[in-house]
Amino acid sequence: PGQIEIRISDNGNGIPGEVKDKIFQPFFTTKPTGQGTGLGLSLSYEIVTKGHGGTLVLESTKEHGTTFIVRLPR
């Protein structure tokens, strides 16, 4: 058994709490109208969790960056 873990990190400003709470919701975007559909992370979440039985988690700390963690069963 076990799982595979993939981490994607940056060293940016972090993601505010009000955005973190909504980031995996369909059509949520912080971009201006017409600049994005807000489907990318929502689709990623569905593929990882429902399509592959894994998890997709966001860890973000103000001024220390953000990490997305994908865990998939072997």
Buried (B, 14 or more C-beta within 10 A) or exposed (E): EEEEEEEEEEEEEBBEEEBBEEBBEEEBBEEEEEEEEBEEBBEBBBEBBEEEEBBBBBBBEEEEBBBBBBBBEE
